Amino acid sequence: TAVESVMQALMFLDSEHDVNMIVSDYCMPEMTGYDLLMEVKKSPKLAHLPVVIVSSDNIPERIKKS
């Protein structure tokens, strides 16, 4: 399932029960993929999910942070 923002992703994840993995772009509207990762890891329901963050940016700080 694809969504267009971190907020949409969080709403989907809150309502969906059959999620095995999250793949996110780093650059998203409103918040970043890293922000999504932090929200997921705060949630007892979602914290176990593996998260992959991808980006076409070549910015070392973003790569290291993610």
N, C-alpha and C positions, 0 to 999 in steps of 0.2 A: 504494500500500500504506500502511495506517495502523498505527501502533504507539502505545503509551501512555506510553512513557518514553524518556528519552535513552539509557539502557542498551539497551533493545530496539532503538532506532533504530541504534545503533552496531553491534550484532550483525547486524541485517538488512543494513546497508550493507557490512559486512565480507564477507558471504556472497553478496550480490547483485552482478551484473556489468552490469546494464542500467538504471542509474539516471542520469537526465538533470538532475534538480533536486531540491532538498530544500526543503520548506515546513514550518516548525515554529512552534508556539505558543511565546511567550516563557515562559509559566507552565506548567511540566510537573512531574510528581512527581520528587523526588530532585535534579534539576538543572534549569537553565533552557535555553531555546532558545539563549541566548548561549553557554552551556557546550557545547552540541552543536556550534555553529559553531566554537568554538575547537578541539574535538577533530577535527572534519572538516578544518580547515585544517592541522592537524599531520600528517595522513595523506597521504603521497605518492599513494596510490591515490584519495583523495577530494578533495584540495585544489582541483582544477579545477572542482568542481561549484558552480553558483550556489546560494546559500542565501537564502531569504526567511523572515524572522521576523515573525510577526504577534502582535498583542496587543490586547485590549480595554481594557487599563490606559491611563490617561492620566498616566503618570509620566514627566516629561521626562528624568530620568537614564537610565531604561531605554530610552527611544526613542533618545537620543543614543548610548548604548553599543552598541545593536544596529545 
